[in-house]
Amino acid sequence: MTVAKQAILKYAEQHQLAWVEDPSNQSNAFDRNLLRNAVLPLLTARWPMLASTVARSAKHCAQAHTALQVQTELSLATVWDAPTQSINLTQLLQYSAYQQRLVLRQWLQTFGLKMPSEAVLSALFEQVIAAEPSRDPELIYQTMRIRRYRQQLYCLPLAPANTQRTPVPLIWPTDQTRLRIDAHSHLQWVAAKKGIHRDYWRDAEVTVRFRVGGEKIALLGREGRQSLKKLYQEAAIPPWQRATLPLIYLNDQLAAVADRWVSREVWTEDADKALQVIWTSTRAAS
């Protein structure tokens, strides 16, 4: 509810209320005071209904802003991939240029970033979204990096300088269901209807490693051994995620890639003998 200043002063005087005046309010050295003390009285003298007209216009602008905000959030939902928090560019580009910018601003705000300027948005469109398909473009913005892979746009945290994986394998004791990888991720296994055969798991030395290149795995229903590079490409896993996927070895034989693929050499569909590996990572998208 909007209440005029004169009404508030009249109420305070009628009820003998005491208040403190800020002396700086009378100084026209501040722009806001100059407007209030000198400019607005002149405008009001010329147009007595100025205050109510401005208040009404401000209300209409606020309502229009709210409606636009709701529409932008609905548009964002149609192009947003929740698991990866990425934007589908094919769907985004179906909107008008103006709507695209509104959606991208809203998307960046979901990561706690400040509202991007028009210059930042222009750079995003020109350097990342419109880049050649063969490129791996990136734009640094505040504490994040914006990258495109195929037709998805990702907003990723800037990685600390010391985040390279250690080449030393992690030993996973077979009597433990959970293995901590680092402060952001862990592996665990649970009973399942199909998956890795428990006897193979129990009798093997289980180690966890990370990709160095050239790894292959034998998959059910496919001949020969498949390279991880090919599988990652088929699954549209962005290049920057591939090094973070833990590789599970049984006696130096690649048995599983995180919780995505299991080798046919250790596979079983015996519900009494199967276990499933689950990978949990708070920075899987980075």
N, C-alpha and C positions, 0 to 999 in steps of 0.2 A: 504494500500500500504506500502511495506517495503522499507525503504531508508537506505543505508549504512551510518555509522558514518562519514567516510571520505568525502562522498558527501555532508553531512550537513556542515561539517567544511569548505569545499571548497566554498560552497555557501555563508556562513557567511563571509569568508575572502574577496570574490569577491565584496560583497555588504557592506563591512566595518561595519559589525554588531558587537556590543559589547555584551559580555556575561560574566556571573560570574561563576567561577570555584569553586566548593566545595572542600576545602583543604582535607577533609576526603576521597575524591575519590582516593588519592594517597597512602593512608595507607593500607598496606596489612594485617593489623590486622583483617580486615573484610573479611570474606570468599568470598563475591562477588567481592571485589577489587582484592584479590589474583588471582581469576580465570581470571578476566579481564586484570590485569596488567602483570601477570607472566605466567599463564597456557595457556590461549588462544593464545597469540603470538607464543608460542612454537608449539602448535598444528597447527596453521595456516601456520607456516613456513614449517612444514612437509607436511601438506595437504592444499594447497592454496584454494581449493574449499570448505573448511570446513564450512564456514559461510553460503554459499548458500545451501549446503546440509542440514545443521541443520535447516535452515529456511524452506526449502521444507518439511522436515520431520515434523516439528512443524505444518505446514499448514495442512498436511495430518492427523496428530493426531487430530487437531481441527475439521476437517471435519468429521472424524470418531466419535468423541465425540458428535458432533451435531446430526449426524444420529442416534447414540445410544440413545440420549436424546429424540428424536422424537419418536423412536420406544418404549421406555419405557413409555412415556406419552400415547401412543396409547394402550399399554398393560394395564396401570393403568385404563384407561377408561372402559375397558371390565370387570373389577372386582370391580369397585367403585360404591357404592350406594350413589347418590347425596343427598337425603334428610337427611340421617344419617351420611354421610361422612365416612361410614364404608367400609370394604373390605370383599368381598365374598370369603371365604376360599376355597370352593369347586372349584371355577373358578381359583383362584390363584394357587392352587396346580396342575393345569393342565400344568403350565409352568415349564421349567427346574429350577433346584435349583438356578442357576445363575440369571435367569430372575426374579425369585421370590424375590431375594434380591434387585435387581434393582428397582422393583416395590414398595417394602416396603420402600426403601430409598426415592423414589420420593413421596410416600404417606405421610411420616412423614414430608417431607419438606413443604408440603402444609399447615401444621399447624405452620410454622415458626420455626421448630426445626432444630438444627444443624444436619449435616450428621451423622448418627449413625455409630459407629465402628463395625467391624466384631464381636467383643465380644458381643455387644448389640444385634445384629441381631441373633447371635447364642442363646442367652438367650431368645429372643423373640420366636424363633422356639421351643426351648426345653421346656420352662416353660409355654408358653401360647398356641401356636398353636397346639403343640403335646400333650397337657394335656388331661387327661381322660374326656369324655363328661360330666360326672357327676360333674366335678369341675367347680369352678368359678375363673379361673386364672387371675392374674393381674401383670403387670410389670410397675414400675415407671420409667419414662424416662424424664429427665429435668423437665419441668413444666407440664407434662401430665402423664396420666396413661393409659396404653394400656390393654384393656380387651376383652375377647372373650365371646360371648353368642351364643350358638348353632354354626352355621357356619359363623358368622359375627365377624369381628375384628374391635373394636372401639378404637379411640384415644380421650380421655376425659380430660378436665382440672382438675387439682387437686382442690378438693372442699375446700373452707375455713372451718375452724373449727366451725364457728358459723352459719352454713346454715341449721340447723334443723328447721322443720316447727313448727309453734306455734299450740298447740292443740285448741286454741280459734277459733271458726268459724268466718268467715268474712261475714258481712251482706251485701247483694246486694240489694240496694233500687230498687224497681220494676219500678220506673220512670226514672232510669238511664240505658242507653244501655251498658255502659262500667264499668268494675270493675278492678281496679289495684290490682294485687296480691302482687307483689314486684317490685324491680327495673328491673327485667328481664322478667316479664310475666304479661299478663292481659287477661281478658275475655270480650267478648262483644256479644250481640245478634243482629241478623238482621232478617228481614222478610224473610220467606222462603215458598216454596210450601208444605213442610211437616216438621214436627218436634214437638217441645213442643207446646201444646195448650196455646195460649196467655191468655185465661181466667184463666187457672190453675196458670199461672205465675203471673198474675196481682193480684189474690186474695190470694196468698200464701206469707209466709215469706220465702224469698230466702236466703239461706246461702251457703257458700263455705267452704268445709273442705278437709282434706287430709287423706289418708288411715291409719288406725290403725290396720286393720285386721278383717276378718269376714264379710265384707260388701257383700251384695247381691243386685241384680237388676233384675227386671222382663222385659224380652226382647220380642219383637214382634216375633211370630213364634217359640218360645221355651217354653216348659212347665215349670211351677214352677219358681223359682228364681235362677239366676245364680250367683255363687260366683265370685268376681272380680279376685281372684287368678286364677281361671280356665280360665276366659276370657283373662287375661293378657298372660297366657301361650299359649292359642290358637292363639292369635294375635302376638306372638313372641316378646312381649315387654320386653326388658332387665330388670332384677331385679332392677337395680339402677335408672331406669326411673319411676318405678311404684309409688314411694312415691311423685313424683312431679306432677302427674296427678290430677288436681282439681276435686273434687266431688261436684256436685250441688244438693242441697236438697231443696225440696218444702215442707214446713211444716214438717220437719224432715224425709221426705221420699226421698230416693235416686232417683233422677229423671234423672240425666245424669252424665256420666263420661267424663269430658273434652268435646271434640267434637267428641268422638268415638262412644258412645252408649247412647241411650235415652230409658227410661223406657216406656213400652207399656201402663202403667197406666196414662201417661200424653201425649201420642202420638196422633197426628192428621195428616190427609192428606188433611185437608181443607186449601187451599192456602190463604184464607182470614183470617185464624186464627192461622197460624203456625209461629213459630220463630225458628231460628237455633242459637245455641251457638257456638262461634268460640274462640278457645284458641290459643293465640300467646305467644311463649316463645323463647327467644334467647339462652336458655340453655336446651332445651327439650331433647337433645341427651346426656346430662351429668347426 
